[in-house]
Amino acid sequence: MSESSYPLCPICKKEILVPFSSTQFELGSKTFGCWFCLWCGFYLTTRDNRAINPEQDIETGFNIQLGRKIREMKKII
């Protein structure tokens, strides 16, 4: 059995970045890769041309609402 590990969030360093596959964002373009922090909501994603031109294709940002929702759900468990 092989073990896998996920990268630590480079922003908050409290949680890992988890992978999300094809998702939709505000612009309506298809996303080929998305990593999301379960604590602070930081995300790293690539757009339609699959990071051929990293300066234009890679996007980072924060989804504060989703991060907050996940933290609230963790308290319930």
Residue, then its C-alpha position, 0 to 999 in steps of 0.5 A: m500500500s502506498e502512502s500519499s501526503y498533501p502539501l501544507c498551505p503556504i499561507c496559514k501553515k495550519e492545514i493541508l491543500v486538498p485537491f479538487s478536480s474540475t470545478q467551475f469559477e465565476l468566469g465560467s471556464k473549466t478548471f483543470g486543477c484546483w488545490f484548496c486550504l481547509w483552514c484559510g480558504f486559499y486556493l491555487t488553480t489552473r485555467d483552460n490551457r492547463a498551465i502552458n503559460p503559468e503567468q496567465d494560467i495559474e490563479t491564486g486567491f481566497n474563498i473565505q466563505l468556503g473556508r469558514k464553512i469548513r471550520e464550522m463543520k469541523k466544530i460539529i464533528 
